[in-house]
Structure formats: C-alpha cells, structure tokens
Amino acid sequence: MEELIFMVEESPEGGYTAKGVGLSIYTQGDTLELLKASVIDAVRCHFDDAKKRIVRLHIVREEVIAA
C-alpha cells in the first residue's frame, strides 16, 4: 500500500496547513479534525482513483522560548 506523507504546521492566521512531501497537494483546515478531512478529500481528488493509500501527518510545531 502506498504511503503519503504530509507536513502539517500551525498557520500564523490560525488553523493548520498541510503540504504533501513530493506531491503537489496543499490544503488547510481550522482544526486538526477539519484538516484531516481536507487532506483525505485532496488526496482523493488528486489521484482520482479507488486505490487505498496510507496518509501520514507529520505535525511540526515550532516554539520559541527565552532563556
């Protein structure tokens, strides 16, 4: 089964964005649950076939702290 990897980041405007690694797929959602649904929809639209794929969301969170 083919595995697709998406880099997920928090958007400065709020919500989340996801970009497919090595794919021309980009989507967004206000919450992680909405983002997951958007990723599934974007993958189905991009490939336009009935083949099942594993989608891995790599959530990147950057935090700056003062020391």
Secondary structure, DSSP 8 states (H G I E B T S, - for coil): -EEEEEEEEE-TTSSEEEEETTSS-EEEESSHHHHHHHHHHHHHHHH-S---EEEEEEEE-------
